[in-house]
Amino acid sequence: MNAARRDYSVDRRLLPMSGMALLIGAVSTAAAVVLLDLIRLCTNLFYYQTLSLAERAPAGHALGPWAIAAPVAGGLLVGLIARYGSDKIRGHGIPEAMEAILFGQSRMSPKVALLKPLSSGIVIGSGGPFGAEGPIIMTGGSLGSLLAQRLHLTAAERKTLLVAGACAGMTAVFGTPVAAVLLAVELLLFELRPRSLLPVALACACAGFLRTLCFAAGPLFPLHTPPATLAALGSCLLAGLACGGLAALLTWGLYRVEDGFGKLRLHWMWWPALGGLVVGIGGWLQPRAPGVGYDVIGDLLNSRLLLEAALALLAVKAVIWLLALGSGTSGGVLAPLLMLGAGLGAALAPALPGGSPELWALACMAGVLGSALGAPITAIVFAFGLTGDGSALLPLTLTTVVACGVTALALKRSIMTEKIARRGLHIHREYSVDPLERLQVADVMTREAVAIDGATPAADAWGTFFGPRGHNGYPVLRDGRVVGLLLRRRLQGAEASRQPCVIWSEPLSPSQVLLAGMSARHAAGRMAQLGFSRLPVVDGPDSMRLIGVVSLRDLLANSHVLLHEETVRERLR
């Protein structure tokens, strides 16, 4: 029996799923290229009135105050697309992907795959203060989901390909495949199994290799900081507290803004235009605030901005980002959080000993991102992947975990899950091994099973087996084989009949009985599917010979062990 047990529950479906994941990795990379080209095209149209894919920032325009109209126009277009196309394009991508995975059986529509990158390109290209990561996560996820639906895969397999597409898109944009895999683990997969983790990792690796055909290889923000000294220990603790506080403030502020828009006596289609008006005014005051802002992140990490100028820029960035995103437009959160976190580090650097200003900008960048998302490991590895700065890993780790501790204690939900909770859907994000996954049917079944011969008259079966102390159901045998399950409710009304009881039994096929090597979780699922509180266990689908019975009481019997581990405080023996 023990020889049949495995560390992981995998089967041959892993091979075709891996092949499909490689395909999704390539498709998502192409989608990322198209999205970034669309952002460049829209930027040139809105701010320079040219048809070009040249890399230009909105800050270089010569429109003067007329530039305020660009984000307003972008917001109007996106509002129209959302109302008459699909309202699923609203928001920053990751919460929508999480909702589709947990509550929508990982189904996404072709409209979302087309309209999300289009709307995001318009918003960001017209000055929206967002990054491309949220839209490409939604777009790549939609492509993976559509492929899975086309191939008639299961909901679990659809989830795998959806997440593979989403994370491959993130890899293509940022060049951080390991962080993308960790994002899947901490935010999207809601499991840690080879059946899903390996295809997602393959898709990210494929995207990581293919992106070098279109983008420069190497870190997006190359950086090298001197190793931190012992004094940095206390500095990391203080920086972590500040990062957690800022992340909590941004999360609270975003949803207060959403509440404010919800009180307007104006159709939500017009909200993105109002948000765009704020973006336009902010861009007029601080020309570098609109747009993706990767150049600003690089300047903050390398201490190329005066502190006063950086603080003014980041204050405007925070305001326009919160108001634009709260208006329900299409955008992302990763790049703005990176910028605001780096700005916090630049502001704190003069008061933090033990490291260089560049180190604190990097550490706070990871701290704010990880605590806002509730994904500390992703943030740590993401910051490392963006910079390639291995000497900063220790301060990154301490700062980020302290920051995540602050938000875990201060907030009920993260910036990602609050939006879903407001729709009446709760997400529990903690991972633990299901106690029923640890056990096999052989561990919980009652081996001395009582069965009824199918030829037994119904009256005799009722009188012998279904008394006050009897069970609600018994296996029915014919020629030593399990053929059905005789239930108390089915036999009621036939207590006096002399006909064989097998007539009133629920027939069981080999696919409906339990095997000793199945997991207890599988047994619980099958019982729920059939609506039975007991099921027979056989030695094999061919012989159908009865070797035991599993009841709901058997499945719950081990729950007291988990309760003891969680609640009982033990003394040293």
N, C-alpha and C positions, 0 to 999 in steps of 0.2 A: 504493500500500500504506500509506504513512504517513498519508494522508488519513483512513483508517478508524480510526486510533488515537485514543483518548480519554483524558482525565485520569482519569475515573471510569467504572467498569463499572456503568451503570444502564440500566434499560429501562422500559417503560411500566407495569410492575407497581408502580413507585413511587407512582403516582397512587392506585390503590385502597388500597394500604397506608397512604398518608397519611390517606385518609378513615377507615379503620378505626382509625388511631391517635387521631384526634380523638374518635371514639366512646369508645375506651378511656380517654382522658383524662377525659371526663365521668363515665364509670362509676367510675373509680378515685377521683375526687373525692367522689362520693356514698358510696363505700365508706369513705373517710377520715372523713366526717361521721358515718357510722353507728358506726365504731370509737370515735371520740372520745366520742360520746353513750353508747356502751356502757360505756366507762371511767367516765364520770361517774355513770351509773346504778349500776354496781357499787360505786363509792366511797360513794355515798349509802346503799346497802343494807348494806354491810359495816360502815361506821363511824358512820352516822347513823340506820340502820333506817328509811329513808324511800324511797318511790318518787319519785325526782326526777332531773332532768337538770341541776340547778344545779351550777355550777362550785365545787367544794369540795376542799380539800386534806385528806389524812388527818390532818394535824397538828392540826386543829381539833376532833377528837373529844373526847368526855367519858367514854370507856369505862374509862380507867385501865389497870390490868394486863390486863384482858380483851381489850384491843386486840391482844395477842400472838396470840390465836386467829384473827384475821381472815386474815393471810397463810397460816397453816396450813390453814385451810378452803379458801382459794383454791388452794393447792398440791394438796390432796387432789382437788378437782374437776378440775384440769388433768391430774393423773395418770390419773384415770379416763377423761377424754376422749382422752388420748394412747393409752392401752392399748386401749380398746374402740372408738375412733373412727379415728384415724390417728396413728402415731408421727411423721409428718412435721411435726407442729405443734411438736415440741420444738426448742429452739434459738432463735437470734435473727434468723432470716429471711434475711439476705443470703447466708451460706454455702450455705443450702439452695437459694436461687435460682441461685447460681453452679453448684452441682452439677447442678441440673436442666438448665441451659443447656449445659454442657460434656459431661455424661455421660448425660443423659436425654432428649436431642433436644427440650428445652424443653417437655416434657409435664408438666402438673400435673393433679391430680385435683380434681373438684368438692368432695370432702370437705375438702381443704386450704383451698379458697376459703371454705368455711363455718366450719370449726372453728378455723382460725388466728385470725381476729378474735374469735371467741367466747372461746377460751382466753386470748388476750392481754387482752381486756377484763376477764376474771375475775381474772387474775394482777395486772395493774396496778391495777385497781380495789380489790383486797384489800390493796394496799400494796406490790406488787412494785416494786423500785427501777429501773424501766425506762422508756424512752420508747416512743411509739407508732410510731416510724419503722420499726423492723425488722418488726413485724407487718404494717404497711400495705404495705411493700415486698413481702412474701410474698403478701399478699392481692391487691394490684393485679396482681402478676405472674401469679397463678393465674387471675385474670379474663381477662387478655390471652391466656394460653395456652389457656384453654377456648374463647374466641372463635375463635382460630386453628384449634383442633382441629375445632370445629363447621363451619368453612368449608373444611376439608380443604386447608390451606395446607402449604407445605414446612417442613422443620425450620428453615431459615434465617429464613423469614417468621414462624414461631412464636416464634423467639427475639426478633425485633424487637418483636412485640406483647407478649410477656412483659415485656421490659425497659421498653417504653413504659408498661405498666400499673404496674410497680413504681416507676418514677421519677415518674410522674404522682401516685401516692399520696404519695410523699415531698414533692412540691411542694405538694400540698393541705394537708399537715400543717404544713410549715415556711414556705411561701411563698417558696421559693428555687428557681425553675425552672432558672436557669443552673447552679447547683451540682448539681441533679438530673441534668442532661444530662451534666455532667462525671463524676458518679458512674457513669453508664452507660458512659462511655468507659473509665474507670480500673478498674472492678470487674466490669461485667456483660456488655458487648457482645463483648469480645475481638476487636474490629475497629474500624476508623475509616473507614467507607464511607457515602456518601450514602444508600444503600439502607436502612440501619438508623438512621443518625444523624438524618436529617431526620424520619422518623416519630416517633422518640423525642422530639425537640425540639418537634414539633407537639403531642404529647400533654401534655408539660410546660407548654407555653404555654397550652393549653386549660385545664388544671387551675389554672394561675396566675390566669387571668381568672375562672374559675367559683368559686374559693374565696372571692372577695370577697362572694359572695352569702350566705355562712355565717359568715365570719370577718372580723375587722377587717383593713383594708388596711394596708400598711406593714410595716416590720421587726418581728420578734417581740421583739427586745431592742434597741430604739433606743438608739444610743450615739454620742457625738461626742467624740473625744479630740484634744488639741492635737497638732500635727505633732511627730514625734520629732526630736531633735537628733542631731548627729554622735556623741555619746557612746553613743547607742542601738545603734550598730554592734556594739560589743563586748558590750553587754547582750543583743542578739538571739542572738549566738553562744552565750553562756552559757545563755540561756533555752532555746535549741534543744537543747543537750546535756541539760539537765534534762528537757525534754519527751520526748526520745527514750528516756532512761533510765526515766522513769515508764511510758511506753508498753510498753517491753520487760518491765518488772516486772509490769505488769498482765496482759500476754499470758501470760507464764510462770506467774503465779499462777492465772489462770483454768484453764489446762489441768492444773496440779497438783491443783486442786480436782476437776476432772473425773476425774482418775486416782483420787483418794481415794474419790469416790462409786462408781467402778467396782469397788473392792475390797470394798464392803459386801456382806454376805450377805443382801441385801434386794432384792426386785424393783424395777426402776427406776421403776415406777409410784408408789412411795412416796417417791422422792427429792425431788420438788418440795415435799412436805409438810415434809420435814426442812429444806430450804432456807427454806421459809416460816417455820419456827420461828425460825431465825436472824434473818430479816427482822423478825419480831415483836419479838424481844428488842432488836434494834437500834433499832426504832422506839420502843420504850418508853424507851430511853436517850436517843435523839435523835429527837424526834417529826417533824422535817422530813426525815429520811433516807428514809423510804418514799415511794412514789409517783413520778410523772414528774419532779418537781423543777424545772420551768421557772421557778418563782418564786425558787428558790435560785440558779439560774444568773443571773437578772436582778439579784439582790442582790449576787452576787460581781462581776459586770461593773461595777456602779455603786458598789462599795466601801461597801455598806450593812451589812456584817457585820464585827464585831470579829475580829481575826486569830485569837485563841485559840478563839473560838466557831466560826469557819469551819473551822479545822483539826480540831477535835473532830468536827464534823458530817461533814466529808469523810472522815475516817478510818473512821467508822462506815459511811458510804455505800459506800466502797470494799470493805469487808469483806462487807457484806450483798449487794452487787451480785455480787461474785465467787462467793460461796457459792450465791446463788439461781440465777445463770446456769449455774454449774457443775453444778447439780442436774438440769439438763435441762428446766427449765420453759420457758414461752413468753415471750420478752421481746425487748428491743432493746439495742443498745450505743451508739448515737449520743448520746443525751441523757446517760447516765452519764459517757461520755468527755468531753463538753462540760463537765459540772459539775466533774469531777476536774481537767481542764486549767485551767479558770478558777480553781479553788482553788489549784493550783500557782502560777499567775501572781500571785494575791493574796499568797501566802506569800513569793514571791521579790521582789515589788515594792519593798520597802524597801531591798534591796541592789542594785537595777538602776537606774543613772542613765540619763538621756536620754529618759525618757518618764513619763507619769502612771501611777499604779497601775491605772487602768482599761485603759490600753493593754497592760500586761503580762498582765492577766487575759485579755484578748481574744487576744493573741498566743499565749499558752500554751494557751488553749482550742483554737486551730487547730493548734498544734504537736502536742499529744497526740492529737487526732483523726486528723490526717493521718499521723502515724507509726504509730499503731496499725492503721489501715486499710490503710496502704500506698498512700494516695491523696492526695498533697500538693496537687495543683491543686484537687481537690474541696474539701479542707479550707479552703484560702485563700479561695476564692470563697464557700463556705458561711458562713464567719465574717463575710465582708463582707455577704452577703445577709441574715444574721440581725440585723445591727446597722445597716447602711447607713453604716458609718464608713469613708469613702474615704481619709481621711488616715492610716489605720492599715495600708493595703495593703503598704507597703514593709516595715515591721517584721514583719507577718504572713508575708510571703513568705520573708524570711531565716530567721526562727525555725522555720518549718515545714519548709523544705528541709533545714536542719541536723538537725532532729529525725528526718526521714525517712532521712537519711544514717546516723544512729546505728542505727536499727532495721534498715536494709538490711544493715549490716555485722554487727550483733549477732545477728539472728534469721534463721533459714532461711525462715520463713514468717510471715505476718501473723496477727492475731487472727481474720481471716476464713478464711484458707486452711488453717490448722493443723487445724481440725475436719475438713475434707475430706481432708487428707493422712492423718489417723488412720483413715480408711476405706479406705486403700490407693489413693487417687486423687491424682495430682500435677497441680498447675496451674502452668504457666509463664506469668507475667504480663507479660513484656516484649513490647513491640510493635516490630516491624521489618517492612520490606517484603520479602515473599517474593521471592527472586531470580527464581523462575519467573514471578511476576506481572509483572516488568519486561519480560519477553521475549515475543514472539509466536512462533507456530509458524514463520512465515517466517524468523525469525532463527536458528532452531536446526536446521531440517530439512536433510536431505541432498537437494540438488536433482537430482543425477545418479542418479536412482533406477533400480534394476534391477527389471524386472517380468517375469512369465511369462505367455505367451499361454495362455488356458484350454484350448485344443485340444492343447497339447503333451502327448504321452504321459507318464504318470507316471514310467516308467523313464528317459526322456530328461531330465525335470525333475530327477530325483534325481541323475543322473550329472553334469549340467551345473551345477546351482546348490547342491547340498547336500553338497559335499565337505568336507574338514577345515577349509578356510578360508571356507566359506560361512556365510551368515546363518541364523538360526533360522526366518525367515519372509520371504516375498516377496509383493508384491501380484499378484493374478491379474486379467488383462484379458480382456474379450470385446468385440469391436468397438470397441476404444479406450476402454471404460469399465471402471472398477474394479468388480469383482463379488465379490471375496473376498480372503482371505489364506491362502496355502499355507504350512503350518507343518511343520517337520521331524518333529515327533512324530506328526503325522497321516499323513504319507507313509511312515513306517516300516512295513514289512510289505508295501508295495506297490511296492517298488523295481524289480520286474521286470514290472509291469503295463504294458500298452500302451493302457490306457484313458485318456481325457483327464484331466489332473491336476485340472481344475476340480471333479471329483467329490469329491476329498479336501480341497478348500479350505474354509475357514471363511467362509460368506457374510457380506458386509458391506453394510448398508443405508446410505442417505445420512446417517442420524442417528448412524452408528457410525464414520464416517471423520472426518479432521481437515480443517479449513480454515485457510488461511494467516493469517487475521486473528485466530484464536483465541489465547488466552494459553497459554504453555507449561504453566502450572499446570492449565488445562483439559485440555490434552493428556495430562498425567500422570494426572489423575483418570480420564479415559476409558480409558486403557490399563490402569489398575488395575481398573476396572469390568469390562472385557472379559477381563482376564487375559492380554493380549498384551504382548510386549516391543517390538513394532514396529507402527506403523500408517501406512497411506498418507495422503498429503495430496492433496486434489483442488482444482480451481479453483472448484468450485461443486457443490451437491447435485443440480443438474439435469443437468449435463454429465458429472459424475463422471470428468473427465479427470485423469489422474495428473500431479502437478507435483513431487512429492517424497515422502520417507519420513522419519518421526521414530522414533528408537529411544531406549531408555533411556540409552545412551551419549551421544546428542545432548543429552538433558535434563540430564545430569550434567556435561557438558563445561565449563559456566560456573561450577561450584561452586568451582573453584580460585581464581577472582577474589575471592570472598567470604572464603575462607580466608586469602588473602594480605592482604586489608585488615584482618583481625582479628589476625593473628599477626606480620606482618613489620614491624619498626621501621625507618623510613627516615631517612636523613640529609638535611640541607639541601643542595640541589644548587646 
